[in-house]
Amino acid sequence: MTNKTIEDIAIDLQPLIAEHRREGEINAQLNSDVVSAVGKAGMFRMFAPKEVGGLELKPSDAFRATVAISAGDPAVSWYVVNSMAPCLFSAALPEAERNALFAEPDRNFGFSAVALAKATPVDGGYQLNGMWPVVTGCNDSLWCALAGIVQDGDKPRMLENGRPDVRMFLVPTKQLDIKLTWKHAAAMRGTGSNQATAKDVFVPEVLAHSPGSASRIDRPLFRCPPSLLTLPIFAAAAVGVLQGAIESASGEIKSKVSSITGKALRDQIETQLAIADASAALRAIRAGSLEAFDKVWDVLKSGEPVSNELKAEMYSSSFYAGDVARQMISQLYTKGSRAAFMEGHTLERCLANIHAIVAAIDARRGFHHSAGAVMLGAEPLEAAF
């Protein structure tokens, strides 16, 4: 037995993660020992049902653990956050199919929510054809969750709400053609977010998850749309990058002397302000996100629906966290040591990685706009809000 929290366990993993961080970036693939250790620690199962060995964590605890992992290497945290949606989807599956997904429970999931494939209805399911250019962790995964559009003849099938029938198709990775395209990436290189292609892959109806479908498990974690839990965890990755950037910049600034002014960097006012502002911002965005998460959790435990007003708090906190983290890291980069201009420097990687992370979050910016609309008394514009 251990009294360690999931955050404590994540912090214990930081030395191993940091040791192999640069190796992962050079190889465009996480070190296998890191993936194995993170998996055995349960990080890929934080939102999985207990029936399959999942931790089924309180969301704010998962947020804290993700921040700690991301501070060590955001590429590892990207494996973690991209595994969360499939874990949540699994609660809607029959027991046999759910067990099959977690036959090797320590494995991460490959994931892409970009609906670039066509799913043609056939007897018992769908024939899936398409290509996803960015699928995080697909090489290490046993299963991938991939978005596709169900077809009606030669056109997308439309739902009653006037939107295309987009499903998340759960596919064994061995049925996909993986092309190693990520080696030329400039940011988040360790994620191994390679290209995956499906050609005439049969997906049973039961593994074609429809967003909003009813959960077969009535417990708090599975009572709301997955986006309400996963978007804030993506933001946690950004918060972790900021934490890592502050630690790197602070350690270096303390010992550096400017070759231009001859003054110690720590004695320069602009540098002092940059560190102070970044530290204050880190505390603020972390606390704001955790506060909103705990409010959502209290409602989920009660069995009541989460109000649009509370969803607006959660989504706005998430996007704000990403935007502020990007701003603070950019400021640290410009006010710190010139050593950060060198390829592979920790702050240089933080700068590239935070822009990549926020770019990924930006794909869901409609939730941010809808949060503002709700706060102003209007209806959300995002259908999945």
Secondary structure as UniProt FT lines:
FT   HELIX           6..19
FT   HELIX           21..27
FT   HELIX           32..40
FT   TURN            41..42
FT   HELIX           43..45
FT   TURN            46..47
FT   HELIX           50..52
FT   HELIX           59..72
FT   HELIX           74..89
FT   HELIX           90..92
FT   HELIX           95..101
FT   TURN            105..106
FT   STRAND          109..122
FT   TURN            123..124
FT   STRAND          125..136
FT   HELIX           138..140
FT   STRAND          143..152
FT   TURN            153..154
FT   STRAND          155..156
FT   TURN            160..161
FT   STRAND          166..172
FT   HELIX           173..175
FT   STRAND          177..179
FT   HELIX           182..184
FT   HELIX           189..191
FT   STRAND          194..204
FT   HELIX           205..207
FT   STRAND          208..209
FT   TURN            211..212
FT   HELIX           220..222
FT   HELIX           226..253
FT   TURN            254..255
FT   TURN            259..261
FT   HELIX           265..267
FT   HELIX           269..302
FT   HELIX           308..335
FT   HELIX           338..341
FT   TURN            343..344
FT   HELIX           346..362
FT   TURN            363..365
FT   HELIX           366..375
FT   TURN            376..377
FT   TURN            383..384
//
